[in-house]
Amino acid sequence: MRILALESSAKTASAALLTDGVLTAEAYQNCGLTHSVTLLPMVEAMLKQANVTLEQIDCFAVAYGPGSFTGVRIGVSAVKGLAWAAQKPCVAVSTLEGMATMHTQEDAALCAVMDARRSQVYNALFEAKDGHLRRLSEDRAISMERLQQELAQITGKIILIGDGALLCYNSFGAALPQLILAPEALRQQRAAGVALAAYPKALEGAFTSAEALKPFYLRMSQAERERLARLEEQTN
């Protein structure tokens, strides 16, 4: 089974090709360019170098959120277009689960965090043990203070991953000696993690159609919040 996975939920953008559970190609950029400019050319170049055509892809996977509203929309829209044209199924993967899937090589608690601003992070907690991943919480938008309180209850090693990892480490790492900051090269979101997380779902037939695939948001966008605020002002 060949899976083409995309990840564009934050500053980085990447694409990965997984063949029967083995990562066979990956393209990654963290150069600050708009994902709408880089993502599809990245896919085209990666598949060409791997000598694989879109017709040979069995399903498409994407980090469908949480994350940047624009970034998530770009990734989901790209996969919807590719899957629709190829008449192939899709697998929707939590951005946070995709990150955690890259860190099952050592037994530890995993704290996947993305900076959600407004003193919040998008977060999910996982446990890595014997090469397997187990969820400890659902994806959520949580305050930094509340997350610190939860992490303080964990006695073992906790690895911080994601683009919000450094923020958390700088904020309360001194108070929680069990916190370990993942290396920069392994910290950011990657399509390889999305592909690896999608593989068992695909084997189980947990597909969605291109038409039904939608972004997953934990909060309203700033534009939506401002619109609601204006409506409230008009009614008051």
C-alpha positions, 0 to 999 in steps of 0.5 A: 500500500502506498500512502502520500501524506501532506503536512502544512498545519504550521510554519513547516511544510512537508510531503511523505511517501510510505510504502507498506509501512516503510518511509520511502521518500520525504520532502521538507521545507521550513523556509517561511514561504507560503504553503500554497506556493511550495506544497504541490511542487514539493509533492511533484518533485518528490514523486518524480525522484521516487519514480512513483506516479499519482496513479500508483498512490492507494490513499492520501493522508493529511494533517487535518488539524488542529493548527494554523487556519490557513495552513490546515486549509491548504493541506486539506484542500490539496489532498481533496483535489489530489484524491478527487482527481485520482478517485482514491480515499483519504485518511485524516490524521490529527496534527498532534498524533502525527507528531507523537508518532515520530517519537515512539522509540523510547518509553516516555510521556509525550506532550505535543503542543502547538502555539495557539496564542492568547496564552493557550496551546493546542495539545494532546498527551500520549504515552510511548511504550515498547514502540507503541503509542497510547493516547492520554488525552483528546486534542484540546485548546488548553491554557499554559497554566492548566497544562503545567498543572497536568504535567506536574502530575506525571512523575516520569520523563515527558518529551515536549514536541511541536512548534509550541515545545520551546514556549512551554519549556521556557515557561515552566521547564524550570519548575518541572525537571521531568520535561525534556525538549525534543531536538529541533530537527525532530521537534517540528511537524512532519508528513512522515509522522502523518503517513506513519499514523495513517498506515494502521488506519488505512489497514483498518479501512478507516477512510474518508472520501475526498468530498467528506474530508474537512479541516478540524479546528479547536477554536474559531478563527480570529476573523470569525471571533471579530465578526461575532463581536461586531454582531454582539455590538450591533445587537446591544 
